[in-house]
Amino acid sequence: MKIVVTGGAGFIGANFLNHFVPKHPEHTFINVDKLTYAANLGSLAEVAKADNYRLEVVDIVDFAAVDRVFTEHQPELVIHFAAESHVDRSISGPRAFIQSNIEGTFNLLEAARKHWSDGAGLFHHVSTDEVYGSLGDTGMFTESTRYDPSSPYSASKAASDHLVRAYARTFKLRTRITNCSNNYGPLQFPEKLIPLMVLNAVEGKPLPVYGEGLNVRDWLYVVDHCEAIWKVIHEGEDGETYNIGGNNEVRNIDVVKEICAIVAELSGKPKGELEGLITYVKDRPGHDLRYAIDATKIRTELGWEPTETFATGLRKTIAWYLDNPAWIEQVRTGEYRKWIEKNYDNRG
């Protein structure tokens, strides 16, 4: 089978390819990636040598380029990871999110509709729990929860979800959607909470925490997420949505303190000294209080369960960042540094 993986040089896509390309030499994986600031081909150094891996440097906003990929490779499966995903960036510059997440998804759906006859091909759309909005102290998101996005990012992902469902109903395209909770793990671009805190702690820099750090997220180890997607692709039902969660609800401040404890243990730095770096900064607009995924459907219907607890997954993640300084230097471009300075250094 020929499989197009969009955004395969990004965090989740790279973990997916690294995990499955070696396991499945019978499939050809075509990585379709624009190679934006958050993409890093160094994350795919070993996979790039595989006979069943191809790279297409393509912006999915360019329909002609997407159409060419379908014409040349004739994929039977699309796994759509590609998206602008950082909420803060969507607030300061929403246009890129509308273009990539909505128009890009539209172009992929149009190409699939053009090249796949009725019943041929499968379009798997990877989405987020942020489309559901914010929870109070109780309750969980299910597949039937009403959409209530709070940021330009989550609104753009909600729109792309609706497009996928519309193409399934109107054009009979075979589709499946997964909405996941917060991913973490190796290869994540260090603007996101966990890698940012790990690297700043190691380097003795401030650990910026929004508000009072009371926002709650359900944390999902990235390889568990990839296994869940593979499960849905091979055992799920067409037209269905599956929520994927890690069963790990943690307040942001507790995440940061746990990172301090593990970094202290692994690096020999005093834990108190690292916790002293915690700096509370002005909260971002529209910051959702709590996300929590009810993963009952994928557990009962497909038998998927996460294998990592937050404690085991976080330790693996921190150890990976400490052991891979060369990768970190590759992603620390001038744009990355400007972004951190703009969004955190001058915030009171």
FIRO-555078 format. One record per residue (C-alpha): residue number from 1; z, y negated, x; residue in one letter. Coordinates in steps of 0.1 Angstrom, whole numbers, padded with zeros to 4 digits, always signed. Layout:
// residues N
selo_zz_yy_xx_tivex
NUM_Z_Y_X_a
...
This chain:
// residues 348
selo_zz_yy_xx_tivex
1_+0000_+0000_+0000_m
2_-0008_-0036_+0011_k
3_+0022_-0059_+0005_i
4_+0020_-0097_+0008_v
5_+0054_-0111_+0017_v
6_+0055_-0149_+0013_t
7_+0079_-0169_+0035_g
8_+0083_-0139_+0058_g
9_+0093_-0161_+0088_a
10_+0122_-0176_+0068_g
11_+0158_-0163_+0066_f
12_+0156_-0137_+0038_i
13_+0119_-0128_+0044_g
14_+0124_-0121_+0081_a
15_+0154_-0099_+0073_n
16_+0133_-0081_+0047_f
17_+0104_-0075_+0072_l
18_+0127_-0065_+0100_n
19_+0144_-0040_+0078_h
20_+0114_-0024_+0060_f
21_+0083_-0027_+0083_v
22_+0097_+0000_+0108_p
23_+0109_+0022_+0079_k
24_+0075_+0022_+0061_h
25_+0046_+0026_+0085_p
26_+0026_+0039_+0055_e
27_+0025_+0003_+0041_h
28_+0009_-0028_+0056_t
29_+0030_-0060_+0053_f
30_+0011_-0093_+0053_i
31_+0035_-0122_+0061_n
32_+0022_-0154_+0044_v
33_+0041_-0183_+0058_d
34_+0034_-0220_+0063_k
35_+0059_-0220_+0093_l
36_+0079_-0250_+0082_t
37_+0111_-0263_+0100_y
38_+0131_-0233_+0087_a
39_+0106_-0206_+0098_a
40_+0110_-0190_+0132_n
41_+0085_-0164_+0145_l
42_+0112_-0155_+0171_g
43_+0130_-0138_+0142_s
44_+0101_-0114_+0140_l
45_+0095_-0107_+0177_a
46_+0098_-0069_+0173_e
47_+0081_-0066_+0140_v
48_+0051_-0086_+0153_a
49_+0043_-0057_+0176_k
50_+0040_-0032_+0147_a
51_+0006_-0019_+0137_d
52_+0015_-0023_+0100_n
53_+0023_-0061_+0103_y
54_+0000_-0090_+0098_r
55_+0006_-0128_+0099_l
56_-0013_-0153_+0078_e
57_-0003_-0189_+0085_v
58_-0010_-0203_+0050_v
59_+0005_-0230_+0029_d
60_+0008_-0216_-0006_i
61_+0002_-0250_-0021_v
62_-0034_-0246_-0008_d
63_-0050_-0223_-0035_f
64_-0082_-0217_-0014_a
65_-0061_-0204_+0014_a
66_-0041_-0182_-0009_v
67_-0073_-0169_-0025_d
68_-0087_-0160_+0009_r
69_-0056_-0139_+0017_v
70_-0061_-0120_-0015_f
71_-0098_-0115_-0009_t
72_-0094_-0103_+0027_e
73_-0063_-0081_+0023_h
74_-0065_-0070_-0013_q
75_-0027_-0067_-0017_p
76_-0012_-0044_-0044_e
77_+0022_-0061_-0043_l
78_+0034_-0096_-0038_v
79_+0070_-0103_-0029_i
80_+0075_-0140_-0033_h
81_+0103_-0154_-0010_f
82_+0086_-0186_+0000_a
83_+0105_-0217_-0012_a
84_+0121_-0249_-0002_e
85_+0157_-0239_-0007_s
86_+0182_-0264_+0007_h
87_+0199_-0283_-0021_v
88_+0207_-0314_+0000_d
89_+0171_-0317_+0011_r
90_+0160_-0315_-0026_s
91_+0182_-0345_-0033_i
92_+0168_-0366_-0005_s
93_+0132_-0355_-0008_g
94_+0124_-0336_-0040_p
95_+0086_-0338_-0039_r
96_+0083_-0309_-0014_a
97_+0104_-0287_-0037_f
98_+0081_-0294_-0066_i
99_+0050_-0287_-0046_q
100_+0062_-0255_-0028_s
101_+0083_-0239_-0055_n
102_+0063_-0248_-0086_i
103_+0027_-0254_-0075_e
104_+0029_-0227_-0048_g
105_+0042_-0201_-0073_t
106_+0014_-0212_-0097_f
107_-0012_-0206_-0070_n
108_+0001_-0171_-0062_l
109_+0001_-0162_-0099_l
110_-0034_-0175_-0103_e
111_-0047_-0155_-0073_a
112_-0030_-0124_-0086_a
113_-0045_-0130_-0120_r
114_-0080_-0134_-0105_k
115_-0078_-0104_-0082_h
116_-0059_-0079_-0102_w
117_-0074_-0062_-0133_s
118_-0051_-0053_-0162_d
119_-0022_-0032_-0150_g
120_-0031_-0035_-0113_a
121_-0007_-0051_-0088_g
122_+0029_-0061_-0091_l
123_+0043_-0097_-0086_f
124_+0080_-0097_-0076_h
125_+0095_-0131_-0078_h
126_+0127_-0138_-0058_v
127_+0149_-0165_-0074_s
128_+0184_-0178_-0074_t
129_+0216_-0179_-0095_d
130_+0214_-0217_-0093_e
131_+0190_-0218_-0122_v
132_+0219_-0210_-0145_y
133_+0238_-0242_-0136_g
134_+0276_-0242_-0131_s
135_+0304_-0221_-0144_l
136_+0340_-0230_-0152_g
137_+0370_-0210_-0140_d
138_+0359_-0180_-0160_t
139_+0327_-0162_-0169_g
140_+0297_-0148_-0150_m
141_+0260_-0153_-0150_f
142_+0240_-0125_-0168_t
143_+0203_-0121_-0172_e
144_+0205_-0137_-0206_s
145_+0225_-0168_-0195_t
146_+0208_-0200_-0206_r
147_+0191_-0220_-0178_y
148_+0209_-0253_-0169_d
149_+0198_-0263_-0134_p
150_+0216_-0292_-0117_s
151_+0195_-0301_-0087_s
152_+0158_-0307_-0080_p
153_+0159_-0274_-0061_y
154_+0174_-0253_-0089_s
155_+0151_-0271_-0114_a
156_+0120_-0262_-0094_s
157_+0131_-0226_-0091_k
158_+0138_-0225_-0129_a
159_+0103_-0238_-0135_a
160_+0088_-0211_-0112_s
161_+0108_-0184_-0131_d
162_+0093_-0196_-0164_h
163_+0058_-0196_-0149_l
164_+0062_-0159_-0138_v
165_+0074_-0149_-0173_r
166_+0046_-0169_-0190_a
167_+0020_-0151_-0169_y
168_+0035_-0118_-0178_a
169_+0033_-0126_-0215_r
170_+0000_-0145_-0216_t
171_-0021_-0127_-0190_f
172_-0003_-0093_-0190_k
173_+0005_-0097_-0153_l
174_+0030_-0071_-0140_r
175_+0060_-0091_-0129_t
176_+0097_-0086_-0120_r
177_+0123_-0113_-0112_i
178_+0155_-0111_-0093_t
179_+0181_-0139_-0093_n
180_+0205_-0136_-0064_c
181_+0238_-0152_-0054_s
182_+0244_-0170_-0020_n
183_+0228_-0151_+0009_n
184_+0243_-0150_+0044_y
185_+0237_-0130_+0075_g
186_+0216_-0131_+0108_p
187_+0186_-0154_+0112_l
188_+0198_-0181_+0087_q
189_+0187_-0216_+0096_f
190_+0218_-0235_+0107_p
191_+0218_-0262_+0080_e
192_+0234_-0237_+0056_k
193_+0272_-0235_+0053_l
194_+0280_-0203_+0073_i
195_+0258_-0207_+0104_p
196_+0266_-0245_+0105_l
197_+0303_-0238_+0105_m
198_+0300_-0210_+0131_v
199_+0280_-0230_+0155_l
200_+0300_-0262_+0151_n
201_+0333_-0243_+0156_a
202_+0320_-0227_+0188_v
203_+0309_-0261_+0201_e
204_+0340_-0280_+0190_g
205_+0322_-0302_+0165_k
206_+0335_-0313_+0131_p
207_+0333_-0288_+0103_l
208_+0320_-0309_+0073_p
209_+0333_-0296_+0039_v
210_+0321_-0312_+0007_y
211_+0348_-0327_-0015_g
212_+0380_-0306_-0013_e
213_+0361_-0274_-0006_g
214_+0370_-0259_-0040_l
215_+0335_-0250_-0050_n
216_+0332_-0212_-0055_v
217_+0302_-0191_-0045_r
218_+0295_-0154_-0048_d
219_+0284_-0142_-0013_w
220_+0257_-0116_-0008_l
221_+0249_-0101_+0026_y
222_+0212_-0105_+0032_v
223_+0204_-0068_+0040_v
224_+0221_-0058_+0007_d
225_+0198_-0083_-0011_h
226_+0167_-0068_+0006_c
227_+0177_-0033_-0004_e
228_+0182_-0045_-0040_a
229_+0147_-0060_-0041_i
230_+0132_-0028_-0028_w
231_+0151_-0009_-0054_k
232_+0138_-0032_-0082_v
233_+0102_-0030_-0069_i
234_+0102_+0008_-0069_h
235_+0125_+0016_-0098_e
236_+0127_-0015_-0120_g
237_+0109_-0022_-0152_e
238_+0079_-0046_-0156_d
239_+0088_-0079_-0172_g
240_+0125_-0075_-0165_e
241_+0150_-0097_-0147_t
242_+0178_-0083_-0125_y
243_+0207_-0104_-0112_n
244_+0219_-0095_-0077_i
245_+0254_-0104_-0066_g
246_+0277_-0094_-0038_g
247_+0310_-0093_-0058_n
248_+0325_-0117_-0033_n
249_+0337_-0150_-0050_e
250_+0352_-0173_-0023_v
251_+0360_-0210_-0023_r
252_+0341_-0229_+0003_n
253_+0372_-0240_+0021_i
254_+0384_-0204_+0024_d
255_+0350_-0194_+0038_v
256_+0354_-0221_+0065_v
257_+0390_-0211_+0073_k
258_+0379_-0174_+0076_e
259_+0351_-0184_+0100_i
260_+0376_-0203_+0121_c
261_+0398_-0172_+0123_a
262_+0370_-0148_+0133_i
263_+0355_-0173_+0158_v
264_+0389_-0177_+0173_a
265_+0393_-0140_+0176_e
266_+0359_-0134_+0191_l
267_+0358_-0164_+0214_s
268_+0394_-0168_+0225_g
269_+0396_-0203_+0211_k
270_+0429_-0212_+0193_p
271_+0426_-0208_+0155_k
272_+0446_-0240_+0149_g
273_+0424_-0260_+0171_e
274_+0393_-0248_+0151_l
275_+0409_-0255_+0118_e
276_+0417_-0290_+0131_g
277_+0379_-0296_+0131_l
278_+0377_-0293_+0093_i
279_+0365_-0327_+0080_t
280_+0363_-0334_+0043_y
281_+0331_-0354_+0034_v
282_+0319_-0371_+0003_k
283_+0307_-0346_-0023_d
284_+0270_-0343_-0030_r
285_+0256_-0354_-0064_p
286_+0255_-0327_-0091_g
287_+0275_-0302_-0070_h
288_+0280_-0271_-0092_d
289_+0316_-0259_-0093_l
290_+0313_-0222_-0094_r
291_+0286_-0194_-0094_y
292_+0293_-0158_-0102_a
293_+0268_-0130_-0108_i
294_+0273_-0102_-0132_d
295_+0253_-0074_-0115_a
296_+0260_-0048_-0142_t
297_+0224_-0043_-0151_k
298_+0211_-0034_-0116_i
299_+0241_-0013_-0110_r
300_+0239_+0008_-0142_t
301_+0202_+0010_-0145_e
302_+0191_+0013_-0109_l
303_+0222_+0025_-0091_g
304_+0223_-0004_-0066_w
305_+0256_-0015_-0051_e
306_+0262_-0039_-0021_p
307_+0274_-0020_+0010_t
308_+0291_-0050_+0027_e
309_+0322_-0067_+0016_t
310_+0325_-0104_+0025_f
311_+0349_-0095_+0053_a
312_+0326_-0070_+0070_t
313_+0294_-0090_+0064_g
314_+0309_-0122_+0077_l
315_+0322_-0106_+0109_r
316_+0287_-0091_+0115_k
317_+0271_-0125_+0109_t
318_+0294_-0144_+0132_i
319_+0290_-0118_+0160_a
320_+0253_-0121_+0157_w
321_+0253_-0158_+0161_y
322_+0276_-0156_+0191_l
323_+0254_-0129_+0207_d
324_+0221_-0147_+0202_n
325_+0222_-0182_+0218_p
326_+0185_-0180_+0227_a
327_+0175_-0178_+0190_w
328_+0198_-0207_+0182_i
329_+0182_-0229_+0208_e
330_+0147_-0220_+0193_q
331_+0156_-0234_+0159_v
332_+0175_-0264_+0171_r
333_+0145_-0287_+0170_t
334_+0146_-0325_+0170_g
335_+0141_-0324_+0132_e
336_+0171_-0301_+0128_y
337_+0193_-0325_+0148_r
338_+0181_-0355_+0129_k
339_+0189_-0338_+0096_w
340_+0224_-0330_+0106_i
341_+0231_-0365_+0119_e
342_+0216_-0381_+0088_k
343_+0235_-0360_+0063_n
344_+0269_-0354_+0080_y
345_+0277_-0376_+0110_d
346_+0279_-0409_+0090_n
347_+0295_-0396_+0059_r
348_+0330_-0408_+0051_g
